[in-house]
Amino acid sequence: MNTQDADFTNIADTLRQRAQQNPERIVMRCPGKDGRYQVEISTGELDARSTHIAAGLYRLGIRRGMRCVVMVRPTPAFFLVMFALMRMGAVPVLVDPGIDKRALKQCLAEAAPDAFIGIPLAMFARLVLGWARGVKYRISTGSRAWFADTTLAAIEREGAANPQDFGSTATDDPAAILFTSGSTGVPKGVLYRHRHFLAQIQMLRDAFGIAPGGVDLPTFPPFALFAPALGLTSIIPDMDPTQPAKADPRKLHAAIRRFGVSQMFGSPALMRVLAEHGEPLPGVMRATSAGAPVPPDVVEKLLRLMPEGGQLWTPYGATECLPVAVIEGRELITLRARTEAGAGTCVGRPVPGNEVRIIAITDEAIGDWRQAQEVPQGVVGEITVAGPVATDSYFNREAQTRLAKIRETLPDGSSRIVHRMGDLGYLDGEGRLWFCGRKSQRVVLAAGGTLCTEQIEPVFNTHPDVARTALVPVPVAAQKGGLELNQGDAGQLRQNADTPAGNAACLCVELRAGVAASEWPRIREELQKTADGQVHTARVTHFLHYPGSFPVDIRHNAKIGREKLAEWAKQQLPKMDRLQ
């Protein structure tokens, strides 16, 4: 099946075709309240019921282009609602439920939704916390319409009795607003168009060789939305999707064995759970992990647990553009020594259809591609990508859109959007992309020069007592006789004519489980010796032992919260006598 077929304008069309081809095929299995997989839905049922729900929503008053917040757990109801909205051309709005409640309220206010569809708890929270105050339509997935106007079941019955013809959506119509995780700031709503979803299906299928008939274990539920279009059966895992690092590997293995899972998706945190559990993964021929770089030791362990010929893919991308590049685990392992020597993390070759280019680092907006300065091969700069999965804008965030998007005029007179990934990296002589860290998390030193997190941290992560490290800036301000940490508001730096203000590089260190804090003086001394061994790591001047586990993002539990660690580090080092 070619998902770019002219007859397809959104992924609901691909579901309909699958339903016509094989209506009895189970497209999804979900665990019930007792953890047993007693909930399932076939392709034909998903297509028919989502069509009924779409008709019911239309009867209620929801129309094409209206924005609808969806706060439903990964159950058949979630997929029924999502496909119903896409079929009728309404725009689902998805926000991570685990983010800070103030940020969540802001996200919902920015989305300015017309409808709110949620589980009873979400409906209650909306009322109590003031989410989406101006929403007109309120629909509960519960058995009763508490804190809502009606229930999803009633909507479905109404639609079944009153079919509607919605016509065809255009590929350029808005399809969804997906909020970023907010791991480096307030979450932003990424505006997806139907063409972006269609392109993602095509590129994911081609990049990973996905064929119909497979059984998928998507531990990040939104990825399961692609399963019907790809002809897969999704086994929704018995776990809290907002805490993959705390998943029970025994439950995951039980599902893998029972249903013959052939492929799975998980964050690096979840992959580590499986790797450390150490039980073989029979039948899992393809594993995919994204959200942050996967540590080499995890890659090696997982490949040993997978059947002969199994592949572990680590795609690179972001909510705004996915997938951008991919690399298979065995190639990644061959590059491990380079990563641990400070080369960065190789994220593979661009997926066909994408054009990846590196431009000079700047925090300013670039309105036209002719204003961008491409850097030579091997030079670290900001990663940009143009292609069919590069989204156009953020919703209601014009300033952020200007910073992240560049308009490029092509030779034929047409134009396209080039997305700035906000990541630093470079292209090597073999056309591979190397990731060096987030642009916003680079450390610009007062003494001159810039350090990138992914070129520094892997060097120190090789220490046997270290679980992981995080490079953060510690602001310093000029004064006679040396430099000291600034005590001003909001991190503002004091300056004088003696020395320019800027940052020092501080390495926060999380020790492995079982390593006593009393060992820190020895470990610190050994890390200092490691730092002195290379020119770029020698510029790390401060080492701090962080008690407990690092703060991480709520989506994948893998991206380190370096901004929070930077604030913590400033409190631990109130004054510095000099900048080394």
C-alpha positions in Angstrom: 0.0 0.0 0.0 1.3 3.4 -0.9 0.1 5.9 1.7 0.8 8.7 -0.6 -1.9 7.5 -3.0 -3.9 10.5 -4.3 -7.1 9.0 -2.9 -5.7 9.3 0.6 -6.1 12.7 2.3 -5.7 11.6 5.9 -4.8 8.5 7.9 -8.5 7.7 8.4 -8.6 6.9 4.7 -5.8 4.3 5.2 -7.8 2.7 8.1 -10.8 2.4 5.8 -8.7 0.6 3.2 -7.3 -1.8 5.8 -10.9 -2.4 7.0 -12.0 -3.3 3.6 -9.1 -5.6 3.0 -9.2 -7.5 6.3 -12.1 -6.3 8.6 -11.6 -9.2 11.2 -7.9 -8.5 11.9 -7.4 -7.4 15.5 -5.8 -3.9 15.3 -5.5 -3.3 19.1 -5.4 -5.2 22.4 -5.5 -3.4 25.7 -5.2 -4.6 29.3 -8.3 -4.3 31.4 -8.4 -3.1 35.0 -7.1 -6.4 36.2 -4.2 -6.3 33.8 -5.6 -9.1 31.6 -5.9 -8.4 27.9 -9.7 -8.7 27.6 -10.2 -5.5 25.6 -9.7 -5.7 21.8 -10.9 -4.1 18.6 -10.8 -5.2 15.0 -9.9 -3.1 12.0 -13.5 -3.2 10.8 -14.9 -2.3 14.2 -12.5 0.6 14.6 -13.4 2.0 11.2 -17.2 1.6 11.7 -17.4 2.9 15.2 -15.1 5.8 14.6 -17.3 6.8 11.7 -20.3 6.6 13.9 -18.6 8.8 16.6 -17.7 11.3 13.9 -21.3 11.5 12.8 -22.4 11.9 16.4 -19.9 14.7 17.0 -21.2 16.4 13.9 -24.8 16.1 15.2 -23.6 17.7 18.4 -22.2 20.7 16.5 -18.5 20.0 16.0 -17.3 20.8 12.5 -14.3 20.6 10.3 -11.4 22.7 11.7 -12.7 22.9 15.2 -10.1 22.1 17.9 -10.9 19.3 20.3 -8.8 18.5 23.4 -8.4 14.7 23.8 -7.5 13.5 27.4 -8.2 9.8 27.1 -6.0 6.9 28.3 -4.5 4.5 25.7 -7.7 2.4 25.3 -9.9 1.8 22.3 -11.7 5.0 23.2 -8.6 7.0 22.5 -8.1 5.5 19.1 -11.9 5.7 18.3 -11.9 9.4 19.2 -8.7 10.2 17.2 -9.8 8.5 14.0 -13.3 10.0 14.3 -11.9 13.5 14.6 -9.5 13.0 11.7 -12.3 11.5 9.5 -14.5 14.5 9.9 -11.7 17.0 9.7 -11.8 18.2 13.3 -8.4 18.9 14.9 -7.4 16.8 18.0 -5.2 18.6 20.6 -2.9 16.3 22.6 -1.0 17.5 25.7 1.2 15.3 27.9 -0.8 14.8 31.1 2.3 14.6 33.3 3.5 18.2 32.7 3.3 20.9 35.3 -0.3 21.8 35.8 0.3 25.5 35.3 2.0 24.7 31.9 -0.9 22.4 31.1 -3.4 25.1 31.7 -1.4 27.5 29.6 -1.2 25.0 26.7 -5.0 24.5 26.8 -5.6 28.2 26.8 -3.3 28.7 23.8 -5.1 25.9 21.9 -8.4 27.7 22.4 -10.4 24.5 22.0 -14.0 24.2 20.9 -14.5 20.8 22.5 -13.1 18.8 25.4 -13.2 15.0 25.3 -11.8 13.2 28.3 -12.1 10.5 31.0 -14.2 11.5 34.0 -11.1 12.5 36.0 -10.0 14.9 33.3 -13.5 16.3 33.1 -13.4 17.0 36.9 -9.9 18.5 36.7 -11.0 20.8 33.9 -13.8 22.1 36.0 -11.8 22.5 39.2 -8.5 23.8 37.7 -10.1 26.0 35.1 -8.8 24.3 32.0 -10.2 25.4 28.7 -12.8 27.7 30.3 -14.4 28.8 27.0 -14.9 25.3 25.6 -18.4 24.8 24.1 -18.7 21.0 23.9 -17.8 18.6 26.8 -17.8 14.9 26.2 -17.0 12.2 28.8 -15.8 8.7 28.1 -17.4 7.5 31.3 -20.7 5.8 31.7 -22.3 9.0 32.9 -22.1 12.6 31.8 -20.6 13.9 35.0 -19.0 17.3 34.5 -19.9 17.0 30.8 -22.7 17.5 28.4 -22.9 14.0 27.1 -21.0 10.7 26.9 -19.0 9.2 24.1 -21.3 6.2 24.1 -24.3 8.5 23.5 -22.4 10.3 20.8 -21.7 6.9 19.1 -25.4 5.8 19.3 -26.6 9.1 17.8 -24.1 8.9 15.0 -25.0 5.3 14.2 -28.6 6.3 13.8 -27.8 9.4 11.7 -24.9 8.8 9.2 -23.1 11.8 7.8 -21.1 12.4 4.6 -18.1 14.5 5.6 -16.5 14.6 2.1 -12.7 14.7 1.8 -10.2 16.7 3.7 -7.4 18.4 1.9 -3.9 17.2 2.6 -3.0 20.8 3.6 -5.8 21.0 6.2 -4.9 21.1 9.9 -4.9 17.6 11.2 -3.8 17.9 14.9 -2.0 20.0 17.4 0.6 18.0 19.3 2.4 19.7 22.2 6.0 19.2 22.7 7.1 17.7 26.1 8.5 21.0 27.3 11.7 19.5 28.4 13.6 22.7 27.5 10.9 25.2 28.2 7.1 25.7 28.1 5.5 23.1 25.7 4.6 24.4 22.3 1.7 23.2 20.1 3.0 21.8 16.8 0.5 22.2 14.0 0.3 19.0 12.0 -1.4 18.9 8.6 -2.7 15.7 7.1 0.2 15.6 4.6 2.6 15.4 7.5 0.9 12.3 9.0 0.8 10.6 5.5 4.4 11.3 5.0 5.3 10.0 8.4 3.6 6.7 7.6 5.4 6.4 4.3 8.8 7.3 5.7 8.5 5.1 8.8 7.4 2.1 6.7 10.3 2.6 4.2 13.0 3.4 6.8 12.3 0.4 9.0 11.0 -2.1 6.4 7.6 -2.4 8.1 5.3 -4.9 6.4 1.6 -5.6 7.2 0.9 -8.4 9.6 3.3 -7.6 12.4 2.5 -7.3 16.1 3.7 -4.0 17.7 4.2 -3.1 21.4 4.1 0.7 21.4 5.1 1.9 24.8 4.5 5.5 23.7 0.7 5.2 22.9 0.4 7.9 20.2 2.8 5.9 18.0 0.0 3.2 17.9 -2.1 5.5 15.7 0.1 4.5 12.8 -0.5 0.8 13.3 -3.8 0.6 11.5 -2.4 2.4 8.4 0.7 0.1 8.5 -1.4 -3.1 8.9 -0.1 -3.9 12.4 -1.7 -5.1 15.5 -0.9 -3.0 18.6 -0.5 -4.5 22.0 -1.0 -1.6 24.5 1.4 -2.4 27.3 0.3 -2.7 31.0 2.3 0.3 32.2 2.0 4.0 33.0 3.0 5.6 29.7 4.1 8.7 31.5 6.7 6.8 33.5 8.4 4.3 31.2 11.5 4.1 33.5 9.2 2.5 36.1 7.6 -0.1 33.7 7.5 -3.7 35.0 9.6 -5.7 32.6 7.8 -8.9 33.7 4.5 -7.5 32.4 6.2 -6.4 29.1 7.7 -9.9 28.6 4.3 -11.5 29.3 2.7 -9.5 26.6 5.6 -10.2 24.2 5.3 -14.0 24.7 1.5 -14.2 24.7 0.9 -12.2 21.5 4.0 -12.9 19.5 5.2 -9.3 19.5 7.5 -8.8 16.5 8.4 -5.2 16.9 8.3 -2.6 19.7 8.9 1.1 20.4 10.2 2.5 23.7 12.2 5.4 25.1 15.8 4.9 26.1 14.6 4.7 29.7 12.3 1.8 28.9 15.0 0.0 26.8 17.3 0.2 29.8 14.6 -1.5 31.9 14.5 -4.4 29.5 18.3 -4.5 29.1 18.9 -4.7 32.8 16.2 -7.2 33.3 18.2 -9.5 31.0 15.5 -11.8 29.8 15.6 -12.7 26.0 13.1 -11.0 23.7 11.9 -13.9 21.6 10.4 -12.9 18.2 11.2 -9.2 18.6 12.9 -8.6 15.3 12.7 -4.9 15.3 13.0 -2.5 18.3 12.9 1.3 17.9 14.0 3.8 20.5 13.8 7.6 20.4 13.5 10.6 22.6 17.2 10.9 23.5 20.4 9.1 22.6 20.4 5.5 23.6 23.5 4.6 25.7 25.9 2.2 23.9 25.8 -0.3 26.8 22.0 -0.5 26.5 22.2 -1.0 22.7 24.7 -3.9 23.2 22.7 -5.6 25.8 19.4 -5.4 23.8 21.0 -6.7 20.7 22.2 -9.8 22.6 18.7 -10.3 24.0 17.0 -10.1 20.5 16.9 -13.0 18.1 19.6 -13.5 15.5 19.0 -10.9 12.8 17.0 -8.6 15.1 17.5 -4.9 14.6 17.5 -2.0 17.0 16.9 1.3 15.4 17.4 4.7 17.0 15.7 7.4 14.9 16.4 11.0 15.4 13.7 13.7 15.2 11.4 15.8 17.2 7.7 16.5 17.6 8.1 19.2 14.9 9.9 16.8 12.4 10.0 13.0 12.6 11.8 11.0 11.4 14.9 13.0 10.4 17.6 10.3 10.4 18.1 6.7 11.5 20.9 4.4 12.5 20.9 0.7 13.4 22.4 -0.4 16.6 25.3 -2.4 15.2 26.6 0.6 13.3 26.1 2.7 16.4 28.3 0.2 18.4 31.1 0.5 15.9 31.1 4.2 16.6 31.0 3.9 20.4 34.7 4.7 20.9 34.4 7.9 18.9 31.4 8.9 21.0 33.2 8.2 24.3 36.2 10.3 23.0 34.0 13.3 22.5 32.8 13.1 18.9 29.1 13.3 19.8 26.4 10.7 19.1 25.9 9.5 15.6 22.2 9.5 14.7 22.7 8.0 11.2 21.9 9.1 7.7 19.0 11.3 6.7 15.8 9.4 5.9 15.2 9.6 2.1 13.1 12.7 1.3 14.8 14.8 4.0 17.5 17.3 3.3 19.7 17.9 6.3 22.0 20.9 6.4 24.2 22.5 9.1 24.2 26.3 9.6 26.2 28.6 11.8 25.0 28.8 15.4 22.8 31.8 16.2 19.9 32.5 18.6 18.4 35.0 16.2 15.5 34.4 13.8 16.4 33.7 10.1 13.5 34.7 7.8 15.0 33.6 4.5 17.3 30.7 3.7 19.6 33.1 1.8 20.4 34.7 5.2 21.6 31.3 6.7 25.3 30.5 6.7 26.0 26.8 6.0 29.1 25.5 7.7 31.7 23.1 6.1 31.5 19.3 6.7 32.7 18.3 10.1 32.0 21.7 11.7 29.5 21.9 14.5 26.5 24.1 13.8 22.7 24.0 14.1 20.9 21.1 12.5 18.2 22.0 10.0 15.9 19.8 7.9 13.6 20.3 5.0 11.3 17.6 3.8 7.7 16.2 3.8 7.6 15.7 7.6 8.9 19.2 8.5 6.0 21.0 10.1 5.2 24.6 9.2 4.4 26.4 12.5 3.5 26.4 16.1 -0.1 27.1 17.0 -0.6 30.6 18.5 3.2 31.0 19.0 4.3 33.4 16.3 7.6 34.4 18.0 8.6 30.7 18.4 7.6 30.0 14.8 9.9 32.8 13.5 12.8 31.4 15.5 12.3 27.8 14.4 11.3 28.2 10.7 13.1 29.4 7.7 11.4 30.1 4.3 13.4 28.8 1.3 12.7 29.6 -2.3 13.5 26.7 -4.6 14.8 27.0 -8.2 11.4 26.4 -9.7 9.9 29.4 -7.8 8.1 27.4 -5.2 9.0 27.6 -1.5 9.3 25.3 1.5 9.8 25.4 5.2 13.2 24.6 6.7 12.9 23.6 10.3 15.6 24.5 12.8 15.9 21.5 15.1 17.4 23.5 18.0 20.1 20.9 18.1 23.8 21.2 17.4 25.7 18.7 15.3 27.6 18.1 12.1 27.8 15.9 9.0 30.8 13.6 8.6 32.5 12.5 5.4 30.1 9.5 5.0 27.0 11.6 5.1 26.1 10.7 8.7 24.7 13.1 11.1 26.3 13.5 14.6 24.2 15.0 17.4 26.2 17.2 19.9 23.4 18.4 22.1 20.6 21.0 22.4 21.6 24.5 21.3 19.9 26.0 24.4 22.0 23.8 26.6 25.4 24.6 25.2 27.9 26.1 27.6 29.4 29.4 26.3 32.5 30.0 28.5 33.5 33.3 29.9 37.1 32.5 28.9 36.0 31.9 25.3 34.7 28.8 23.5 31.6 26.7 23.6 31.1 23.2 25.0 28.3 20.8 23.8 26.7 18.3 26.2 26.9 15.3 23.9 30.6 15.9 23.3 31.4 16.2 27.0 29.2 13.9 29.0 29.9 10.5 27.2 33.6 10.9 28.1 32.8 10.9 31.8 30.0 8.4 31.5 32.6 5.7 31.0 33.6 5.9 34.7 32.5 2.6 36.3 30.9 4.3 39.3 29.0 6.9 37.2 25.4 6.4 36.1 25.3 9.5 34.0 26.5 13.1 33.9 25.1 16.5 32.9 27.1 19.5 31.7 25.6 22.8 32.9 26.7 26.4 32.8 27.4 28.2 36.1 27.1 32.0 35.6 30.1 34.0 36.7 30.4 37.8 37.0 33.5 39.9 36.7 35.2 41.5 39.7 38.7 42.6 40.6 40.9 39.7 41.5 38.7 37.1 39.9 35.2 36.0 39.1 32.3 35.1 41.4 28.8 33.7 40.9 26.2 36.4 40.4 23.6 36.7 43.1 21.3 39.0 41.0 17.7 38.3 40.0 17.0 35.8 37.2 20.6 35.0 36.6 21.6 38.4 35.4 25.3 38.9 35.3 27.3 41.7 36.9 30.0 43.1 34.7 33.0 45.5 35.0 35.8 46.4 32.7 38.3 43.9 34.1 36.9 40.6 32.8 33.9 39.7 30.6 31.0 38.0 32.4 29.9 34.5 31.2 29.8 30.9 32.3 32.0 28.3 33.8 31.4 24.6 32.9 30.1 22.4 35.7 29.6 18.6 35.5 26.7 17.3 37.6 27.3 13.6 38.4 24.7 10.9 39.2 26.4 7.8 40.8 25.4 4.3 40.0 23.1 2.5 42.4 25.0 1.1 45.3 27.9 3.5 45.1 28.3 5.2 48.5 28.3 9.0 48.6 31.5 8.7 50.7 33.2 7.6 47.6 32.6 10.9 45.9 36.0 12.5 46.7 37.8 9.6 45.0 35.5 9.7 42.1 35.8 13.4 41.7 39.5 13.2 41.6 39.3 10.5 38.9 36.9 12.5 36.8 39.3 15.5 37.1 42.1 13.3 35.7 39.8 12.2 32.9 39.0 15.8 32.1 42.7 16.8 32.0 43.3 14.1 29.4 41.6 16.0 26.5 41.6 19.7 25.5 37.9 20.2 25.4 37.1 18.3 28.6 39.8 20.1 30.5 37.6 23.1 30.3 35.2 21.5 32.7 36.2 23.2 35.9 33.7 22.1 38.5 32.3 18.6 39.5 29.2 18.2 41.7 27.7 15.0 43.1 23.9 15.1 42.6 22.0 13.2 45.3 19.5 10.8 43.8 18.4 10.6 40.2 18.6 13.4 37.7 15.3 15.2 36.7 14.1 14.0 33.3 11.4 14.8 30.8 7.9 13.5 31.5 7.4 12.0 28.0 10.3 9.6 27.6 12.0 9.8 31.1 15.3 10.1 29.1 16.0 13.8 28.4 18.0 15.2 31.3 16.5 18.3 32.9 19.8 20.3 32.6 18.0 23.6 33.2 16.9 22.4 36.7 20.4 21.0 37.3 21.9 24.3 36.4 19.8 26.1 39.0 20.8 23.4 41.6 24.5 23.8 40.7 24.3 27.6 41.2 23.0 27.0 44.7 25.8 24.5 45.4 28.5 26.9 44.2 27.6 30.3 45.6 31.0 31.8 44.9 34.0 30.9 42.7 37.4 32.6 43.3 38.6 32.2 39.8 37.7 30.8 36.4 40.1 28.1 35.4 
